[in-house]
Amino acid sequence: MENEDIYKVAHERVKAKKGFFIHLVAYLFVLGLLYVIMYFENYQDQLPTIIVAISWGIAIAIHYFKVFGTENLDILGINPNWEED
């Protein structure tokens, strides 16, 4: 691989990681805003907030695995090489 190809791959990885974190911040912001709105305007009924959190949370998890793969799951106590143990 040439230096230019390595740079392009690295650039795409950084761009994907940045996109994931922007997605995560948007998720947290919108959920917080939705929680506050539903708390005050919908007589504390949080079912719509929970539905949005679960469905969008699944999308966040899929985005995480597309960007980072399973290489960082050992932080959660999950060994990515469990088949080898």
C-alpha positions in Angstrom: 0.0 0.0 0.0 1.3 3.4 -0.8 1.3 6.3 1.6 -1.6 8.0 -0.3 -3.7 4.9 0.0 -2.9 4.6 3.7 -3.9 8.2 4.2 -7.2 7.7 2.4 -8.1 4.7 4.6 -7.1 6.6 7.7 -9.1 9.6 6.6 -12.2 7.5 6.0 -11.9 5.8 9.4 -11.6 9.2 11.2 -14.6 10.5 9.2 -16.7 7.4 10.2 -15.7 7.7 13.9 -16.6 11.4 13.8 -19.9 10.6 12.2 -20.7 8.1 14.9 -20.0 10.5 17.7 -22.1 13.2 16.0 -24.9 10.7 15.7 -24.6 9.8 19.4 -24.6 13.4 20.6 -27.7 14.1 18.5 -29.4 11.0 20.0 -28.7 12.1 23.5 -29.8 15.7 22.8 -33.0 14.8 21.1 -33.9 12.2 23.8 -33.3 14.7 26.6 -35.4 17.3 24.8 -38.1 14.8 24.1 -38.1 13.7 27.7 -38.5 17.2 29.0 -41.3 18.0 26.5 -43.2 14.8 27.3 -42.7 15.3 31.1 -44.3 18.8 31.0 -46.8 18.5 28.1 -48.0 14.9 28.2 -48.7 14.5 31.9 -45.5 12.6 32.5 -46.4 9.8 30.0 -43.0 8.7 28.7 -44.0 5.8 26.5 -43.3 7.7 23.2 -39.9 8.6 24.6 -39.1 5.0 25.4 -40.2 3.9 22.0 -37.9 6.4 20.3 -35.0 5.6 22.7 -35.2 1.9 21.9 -35.6 2.2 18.2 -33.0 4.9 17.7 -30.7 3.0 20.2 -30.8 0.0 18.0 -29.7 2.2 15.1 -26.9 3.6 17.3 -25.7 0.1 18.1 -25.7 -0.9 14.4 -23.7 2.3 13.6 -21.2 1.5 16.4 -20.6 -2.0 15.1 -20.2 -0.7 11.5 -17.6 1.9 12.7 -15.7 0.1 15.5 -16.5 -3.5 15.0 -16.1 -5.8 18.0 -12.6 -4.7 18.9 -13.6 -2.6 21.9 -16.1 -4.8 23.6 -13.7 -6.1 26.2 -14.4 -2.9 28.1 -17.9 -4.2 28.7 -16.6 -7.6 29.8 -17.2 -9.3 26.5 -14.2 -11.0 25.0 -14.2 -10.7 21.2 -12.0 -13.8 21.0 -14.4 -16.0 23.1 -14.2 -18.8 20.6 -10.5 -19.1 21.1 -10.8 -19.4 24.9 
